[in-house]
Amino acid sequence: MTPHDTCPWVGLRPFGEIDQVGFFGRDNETREVAELWQGHRLSLLIGDSGVGKTSLLHVGVAPFLTNNGAHVLPIGDLSYRRTLPAPVVTARGHALFALLSSLQPTEDPARSVGLTVAEFFRRRTAAAPRGASTLVAIDGAEKLFRPSAMSSPEHWRLLEELEVALRAFPDVHLLLSIRPEWSEEARGFGRALGEVPAQYVLLPLDSQSAINALTRPLLNRNLQFDLGLPAQLVDALAIGHDTPGGARVEPVLLQVLCAELWRGLARGGTLSDVARKVLDNVDGVLAEFCTRTLFTLTSDHDLPTCEIGGWMRRTFTTCSDETAPPQARPALRSDRPKAITDTVVRAVEDRHLLKFCRLADGDGFQLQHPRLATALQGLGEAPMVPGDRRASDLLRAAEQAMSAGDLGLARKYAQGALMLIGEGHSGIGVSAQMILGDVAYMRAEHEAALKAYEEAVAWTADSRSPAVAYLFAALARVHLHRGDPKSALDKARSSRFIPAGETITLLEFGQALWRTGRHQAAIREVNSALNRDPGHVEALRIRGEIYADWGRSQQALNDLNSVAAAAPPSARAAYILAASPNVPVSQREIDELREEGRMNGMVLLYLARSMQRRGERSLAAELAGEALQATHPRLSHHHQAQAEKIARRQ
């Protein structure tokens, strides 16, 4: 080995496009999933965390289909994107933006703000070869179906958009990659579409495939195992020798052994010598993996170092006597102390220590591998020490925490990244500050958001880059949310001098003008954005709300009707205002909007004005009072005057 050698194995991260030459062991699965995806309108790729679904899609199935002439879009997902600051992502939801921007990764992220799923499908199916299906996949689709997601309006609006788009474009074939505990919810989505989803359960690697995954990345390198050693390493991790399908090897734990092989090579010796040492100490290698992972988890969630490991040892292992090795056992999902929350359990699963199983009494979990029982029983024999983490590692962890919806953990990691960086790392500084700004904005902490976005601007090397334009737009939006449209105008003007991000800039400038009561000037700015990008859904929504507020009901209805699918609460409330009093509205709809928009001053003001038009002055005054107390966004002085007048029942 030389200092310039790179590890032939990917480790614990999924395979990406650059790793395709090192992806082995999934030939049969690649062909079978490809055939399923092409042959059905809705398919489910089901598998545990760490079994390799993401890798299979990105470097197995998608390239295989593309090379055979299929029209395959980039693999989509719902992970957090820091390509645009959260305030300007769109009122329609961060999940929608994440999906659309992941499906078109080479496009300007601002283009995803103005799209519906149906419009995206229309554009992409038009580009497909005649008679060809358009293949779309969403990796990590369980994020759509978890209880926390189903209670989130933006997630069920996204599901509604997906359903509408799939009905409109029968040539789109959708594949959802999902963990088994949420597969029934995904099948329910299929039933709502009138489709019986096809499904493929991805199993761990069979023994020969695991040997290929271990040895074939070494081709064309001056590294090789002595005869028989790869099979012995694989057999040390194999389980289920007596099952009909034969023994299986968890890919993620095979990569743990590969990482230890690489570390051993760095210390000196031949690959075979290192492999024999690893083979003699498999339990120790797994124990170290378990220990390091638990250290990170307990640190992340501010728990005592023994809390998670102790729970796992008590719950998922059993020891009949002191001489017998510990055994793994499954347990119900609910079998845990109060400190081990759903968030913690999900993090343990994401870190590949637990996997889902179904038990007679309900859903449960079991250890990712039976040999982890020995590792858990040995906890405390070696100190829990943190691994070396670079600023880039912490930044990646912050993004993962944002994807999981853990804002506190994301803030912790972003602050840690900032503490580690030095001069010449402006990219990490910008990204970390943007994450801090996004966290603060999502928590309605406006002053903290402004500070973080200002710091991100200061970290940016190129003051005329699109990133700076988007940051100024974010600053303008935050000032609007704190009820200060004049400061918003100043920030929006700053971004106008940057020759990038014009559509986003125009929309922010238009909204700032609107909140000062300058409706006509605001409409001109939004029209300029629509001239650049006709049909931009976010521009139509903003213009529709301006028209509704201005009293131009028909123009408002024309615009808001065009964004009716999965419209955010402000657009729905503006529609009710524009349609009042001629179109009936149910009390249930009012109550739902009132609850969803309880922090949104404009939603509550629209509803108050609607009720006033309908002669319900008492309810109108109550809603106006709530609008005056709302903080995300606060009402500007212009709109405060309207709310105060209604609250006084004038």
N, C-alpha and C positions, 0 to 999 in steps of 0.2 A: 504493500500500500504506500501511496504518497499522499502528502497533504491535500492534493488536488483531486483525489479519488472521491467519487460520490457513491452513496449507498445504493446498491442495486434494487433494494426493496423499498416500498413507499412508506412503511411504518403504519401508524394508526390513522392517518388521514385517508380519505377515499382516493382512488385513482382519478387523475385528470387527463386532459388531452395530451399533455407532455409526457405522460407515463404509458402511453398506449403500447410502446414496444416492449414493456415489461409486464404486460397483463396476460397471465396464462391461467389455465385451469377451468375456464368457463365456456368452452366451445359449444357444448350441447345446450347449456342454458341460453346462450346467446341466440342460437338458431330457434329454439322453442319459444322464447319470449318474443322474438321478432315476428314469428309466424302468428302468434296470438294477437299481437298488437295490430298487425295488418288486417287480420281477419275479423275483428270485432270493433264496434263503435266505442265500447267502454271495456277496458281491461284493468285488472288489479294485479300488481306485482307485490306479493305479500312476503314479508320476511322480518326477522328480528333485527334489532340494532346490532351493527357489526357484521352482519352476514354478507354484505357486499352489494346491496341493491343499487346504491349510487354509482359504484364503480362499474357494475354490469351495464347500467344504462349509458353512462358517459363514454366508456372506452370499449364496450362490447357491442351492445345492441344498436345504438345509434350509428356508429361508423359502419357496422355490418350492413344495415339497411341502406345507408347513403351510398355505399359502394355498389349496392345492387339496384340503384336507380330509384329508390323510394324518396318521397318528399318528406323529410324529417326536419322538424324545427329543433333549435337548441333546447336542451332539457331545461324545463322550467322548475322553479321552486318558490318557496314563500319566505326565504331568508331575508333578513334585514339588509338593505342596501344603503351605503353612505354616499352614493353617487349624487344624490340631491338631499339638501337638508330637509328635515321632517316638516317644517312649516309650509314648504311649497310643494310637497309631494302631491297633495290634493285632498280636498275634503271628502273624497270618495273612499279613502282608506289606504293605509300602508301595505296591507296584504295584496290589494289589487296592483299597486305600483310595483311591488316586489315580483309578482308573477309576470306582468307584462314586460318589465325591464329585463328579467332573466330570459325570457323567450326571444328577446332581440338584443343580445349583449353588446353588439357592435354599434348600435344606434345611440344617438344623443339621448340620455335618460329623460330629458324634458319632453321628448315625443311620447313617452309612456303616460305622461300626466293627462294628455288630451284624448286618450283612447278608451273605448269600451272593449270588452272581450269580443263582442260580436263584430265590431269594426276591425279589430285585429285579425279575427278569423277571415273576414271578408277579403282583406288585403292579402293575406297569406294563401288562401285557397285560390285566389286569382292568379297567383304566381306558380301554382302547381302545374305539372304537365297534364295535358288533357286526359281525363279519366282516372287520374291518380288521386288517392286519398292523401290528406294532410295529416301527418302523425304528430301529435302533441302529447307530451308527458309532463307530469308534475311530480317531482321527487319530494319526499317528506310530506306527503299529502295528509298525514295524520293531523297536522297543524290546523287543517280545516274542520276536523271533526271532534277534537277534544272538547270536553264540557266548557272550558274557559273560552274556547273559540266560538262555540255554538251560542254562548251568551253574549258574544261581541257582535254588535250590529254590523261592523264592517266585514266580518267573516261571513255572516249569513247573506249579506248583500253580494259578496263575491260569489257564493254558491248560486245565488239567484241569477247573477250575470252569466255564470258558466252554463246553467241550465238553459237560459234563453238563447245563448249563442249556439249551443249544441243542437238545439231544436231547429235553429235557422240554417245550420250548415251541416247537413247529414254526411258530407264527405270528410268531416273532421273525425279522426279516431283518437280518443283520449285514453291515456294510460295513467293510472294513479299508483305511485309507489308508496306503500303504506305498511305500517307495523300491524301485526295480527290483532292486537287488542282493539283496533279501530276499523277492522275490515267489515264488520256488520253495518256500521254507519255508512261506509262507502257503498255497500250493496244497497242500502236504503236510498242513497242518492241516485243509484242506477234505476231503482224501481220508480222513483219520481219522474225519471226521464222516459220510462217505459222500456228500459233496457235491462236485460239480464246480463250482468257483467261476467265476462270470462275472467278466470283467475289462475295465477301461477304462483305456487308457493316455492320460494327460493330457499333451498336447504344449504347447510354448510357443505364444504368441499368433500367429495369422496377422497379416499386415500391417494389414488393415482393423480387426481387433479391437484391435491395438496402438494404432492412431490413435484409436479410440474411448476406450481406456483413458487416453490422453494428453489428449484434448481435452474429453471430455464432463464430467469433474469441474469444468470451468471454467464450465459453464452457470450462469446467474444471478450471475456474478461480473463485475466490470469488467475482465476479462482475456480477450484473444483473440490468436491467432496470425495473421500474414499468410498469405494463401493459399499453400498448398504447403509451408510450413515443417514442419507435423506429419509429413507424408509423408517429408520429407527426414530428420528426426530418427529416425523409425522405420527408414528404409532404412539409416541408418548402423549400426544394430544387427542388421539382418536377416541371417540366414544361410540357406543352402539354397535359393537362388532357382531352381535347376534341378531340385529334387526334385519328385515327383508332387504333394505337398500344397502346394507353393509355399513362399515364404520364411516364416521363423518368427522371433519376437523373444522373448528371455528376459524374462519379466515383472520379475524382480528387477533386471536391468540397466537396463530401461526406467525403473524407479523410481530408480536411481542418477542417471540423466540428469534426472529430474523434481526430485530433491533439489537438483541443481546449478542448475536453472532457478530454483528458489525462493530459493536463496542469492544468485543474481545479481540477482533482483528486489529483494532487501533492500538491495543496494548502489546501486540506482537504475537507471532506464531502463525502456523498454517491454518487454513480454514478447517481442516479435519481435526486438528488438535483443539481448536476452539469449540468445534461442534461436540466433541466428546465431553469437554468440560460442561457445556450447556446441557448435554444429555444426562450427565450425572447430577445435575442440579436444576431440573425443570421446576420442581416445587419452589425452589428458592427464587428462580427467575419470576415465576408467577406471583410469589409473595412480595417481591420488590415492586412489581407492577401494581399489585393491589395496594401496597403501602403508600406508594407515591400518589396513586389516584385518590385514595382516601384522604391524604394530607391536603390535596388540592380541594376536594369537596368540602371538607370541614372548614378550611380557610375561606372558601367562597361563601359559605352559608353561615359563617360566624358561630359554629358549633364547637363544643369541646372535641379534642382530637379523637377521643374514643367513642363519640356518640354514634356515628354512622357505622363504623366497624363493629362496635359492640352489638348494635341492633342486628346487623347482618349475621354475625356469629351466632347470636341467640336464636335467630329466626330461621336461617337457611342452612344451618349445619347441626349435626347431632353426633354424639360420641358415646358409644355403648359402654366402653370402659377405657381405662388409661392406656392400655396396650394396643387397642385397635385404632386404625387411622380414622379421622373424622369423615363423616358421610354428608353429602349434600341432600337437602330436602326442599321441596317447594313449600310455599306459604301463601295465604290469602293476601291480596293487596292491602286490605284493611288491618292486617296484623302488624301494627307498628305504634310506637309511642307518639305523643302529640308533637314532639320536636321534629319528627321525620314527616315533613309535609309532602303534599303531592309534588311540589316543585323539587324537593330534595330527591324523592324517589325517581322522578323523571331524569334528574341529573345523573343519578347512579346508573340508570339504564343507558343514558346517552354515553356514559364513560365505559360501557361494556362490562360492567360487573354483574348486572342482572339482566334477565330477559323474561318476557311474558310467557305465561302458561295458563291453561284453563284447568280448573279443579272442579271437583264435584259440587262444592259449595259456592263457587263463583270464580271470578278472575283472580289470578295470582301471579307470582314471580318465582323464578328459580335462579340459581347461580348460572352465569354464562358458561361455566365449565365445572364439572364435579371436583377437579383438582383445586379449585379456588377455596374449597372447604378447608383444605390443609393450610392454605395461605392465611385464611381468616383466623384459624385456631392459633396460628403463630404470631398474630399481631401483638405488638408490645415487646417482642424479643429483639426487634431492631428499631432504632429511633425513627420517627417520621421526619424526614428531612425534605425540604423542597428541592425540586430540580432547578437547574439554571434556566431562567426564563428571560428572553430578550424582549425589548419593547415591541417588536413585531409580533411576538407570541401573545403578549398581553393585549395588543390591539385586536388580534384575531379572536381572542377569548371574549373581548368586549363585544365584538360583532355577534358572536354566538349567543352571548347573554341577551343581546337585543332581540335576536331571532326567537329566543325562548320567552321573551316578554319579561325578563328579570332586569328591570331598570336599575335597581340598586347595585346588582352585581356588575352590570355594564359600566356604571359610573366608577365603581371601584377599580376595574381593570383599566379603563381609560386614564384615570388619574395615575395608576401605577405605570402605564406606558410613558406618560409625560415626565414622571420622575426619573426614568431611565435614559431618556434620549439626551443627546448632546447636540452640538452644532453640526449642521449638515444633514439633519434629519427632518427637514421641513415637511415632507410628506406625511410622516407619522404624526408630527405635531398638529398639522391641519386636521387629519383624520380623527385623532383623539379629541381635539377640541370640538369637532363637529358632533361626535358621539355625545360629549358632555352637553352640548347645546340641545341635541335631540332629546336626551333624557329630561333635561329641565323643561323643554317645551311640552313634552308629553305629560309632565306632571303639573303643567300650568304655572311653573316657576319662571315668570317672564324676565325678571332682572338677571337671574342666573343664565338664562338662555342668551340674552343679549350679550352678556360678558363673554360667554364661550364662543359665540359666533364672531364677535369682534376680535378675540384672540386668534381664531382660525384665519381671519383675514390677514392679521399681522404675521402669521406663520407662512402665508402663501408666498412663494418665490416670485411668481409672475402675477403682477397686480392687474393684468388685463386678460386673465384666463377665464374660461367659462365658470370655473369653480368660484372665483371671486364674484362674478355676476350673480350666481345662485346664492352665495352667502349674503350679499346685499339685499337680494329679494327676500331671504329668510328674515333678515333684520327688519325689513319693512313690514313683513307679516306679523312679527312679534310685537312691533310697536302698535300695529292695528289692534292686536289682541289685548294690549294693555290700555286701549282707548286713547291712543295718541296719534291721530292720522297725520299731523303736521310733521312729526319726526319720521313717520313712515314715508311721507313724500320726499323728505331729504334723502333717505336711504335709497328709495326707488330711483331718484334722480342720479345718484352716484352710479348705479348700475347701468344707466342709459349710455354712459360714455364708454362702456366695454362692448366691443363688437362681437358679442356672443350671448346666447341665452335670451334672445330678443323677445320671444313669446312670453316667457316667464316674467321678464322685466315689464313688459307692457301690461300684463295682467295685474301685477302688484301696483304699478303706478295708477292704473285705472281704479283699483279698489281703494287706494288712498284718497284719490279725488272724490270718489263716491262718499266715503265716510265723512268728508267735510261738507257734504251737501251739494257738490258740483256734479250733478248727474249727467248733464250733457257732455261735459269734458270727459267724464269717466267712460261714457259710451264710445266716444271717439277713440280712446286708447284701446278698449276691448275690440272695437271693430278693426283696428289696425292689426291686432293679434289674429283675428279671424281671417283677415285678408292674407296673412302669411300662411295660415294653417286652417283652411275651411273645414268646418265640422269638428273643431277642437272642443271636446265635450266640456272641459273645465271652463273655457272661455264662454261657451253658451250658457253654462250654469250661472256664471258671474253676471253676464249681461241680463239673463232672465231675472235674477234677484234685484239688480239695479232697476230694471223696468218695473218690477212689482213694487219696490219701495217708492218709486217715482210716480206711481199711479197709472202707468201705461199698461193696462191689464192685458190687452190682446197680444202686444209684443212679448210681454212676460210669458204668457201661456204658450206662445209659439216656441220660444226658446226652451222653456222648462219641459214641455212635452217631448222635446227631442232628447232630453237626458233623463226621461222617466225611469228607465231601467236602473234599478238599484241606486236611486238618487239619495244623496245624503240628507240629513234632517233639515238643513237650512233651505235646500231646494224644495223639499216637500212642503215646508211651512210657507215659503214664498208662493208656491203654487196655490195653496189654500187662500192666501191673501189676495192674489190676483183673481181667483175664481169667486171670491165672496162678493155679495151674498147669494149668487145665482146657483152655485153648485153645492149640494148638501155635503156635509162632512160629519162623520160619526164621532161620538164622544170617545170611543175607543182610540181612534186615530189621534185625536187631540191629546189624550192621556199618554199614548205611546211617544208622541213627539215631545211632549212636555218632559217626560222622563229622560228620553235620550238626549234632549237638548237642555238639560237642567243647568248646565254651566254656560250655555251659549246665549249671549244677550240678544243676538239677532233673531234666533229661532223663537225665543219667547216674545220678542217685540212683534214679529210677524203674526204670531198667534193672537197676541193682545189686540192688534189692529183688526184682525179678522173677526174676532168676537165682538169688537165694538161695531163693526159694520153690520153684524148680524143682530145687533140690539142687546147682546148679553153683556151689559156694562159692568156688572159685578165681577164676572169671570175675567173680563178684559182688564179691569183695574188690578185684579189679583196677579194676572200674568205680567202686566206691566211692572208691578212691584218686584216680581221675580227677575225680570229682565234687568232692572236697575241694580240688582245684587249680583248678577252673573259676572264671571271673571274670565271666561275662556271661549269667546272674546268678551271683553267689556264693551259697553256701548260708547261710542264717541259722543262728544258734546252735542253734535247735531241730532243724534238719535236719542240721547238722554232727554232732550227737550220734548220729543214726541212721547216717550214713555212716561215722563212726569205728568204731562197733560192728561194722558189716559188714566194714570193712577189717581189723579184728582177727580176723575169722572167728568171731565169737561168735554 
